[in-house]
Amino acid sequence: MQQEKRVLWDERVRLVPSGFSWVDHRLVRDGYIRRCDPDALALYLLLVSVSDANGLSYYSDTSICRLVQLTVERLGSARQRLITADLVAYETPIYQVLSIPEGRQA
């Protein structure tokens, strides 16, 4: 049975930043990248790459672990770091890459 797609945070649907790519330069400039370890950054890059226009992804833990070469435990830790850094929302099985809030330093 296929689950219906739904946005988790309407007010945080990501938009193409005024810069040059889906990866918002504020990730670096505003310090969000410092809040993430390499596993979290690998997960973030995968999610940015595979998510739809609303930032949604339904990739399974198994697929993610295979693609970014993480154990299930490391994936859980990476996911929690991204949630804590306010970069993604997660409700099994949906990930949402969040917009980076304007004018807020990480």
MOUR-V792948 format. One line per field, one symbol per residue. burial: # if it has 9 or more other C-alpha atoms within 8 Angstrom, else .. A space follows every 10 residues. Layout:
BEGIN
burial=???
END
This chain:
BEGIN
burial=......#... ..##..#... ...#.###.# ##..###.## ####.###.. #..####... ...##..#.# .#.##.###. ###.###### ...####### ......
END
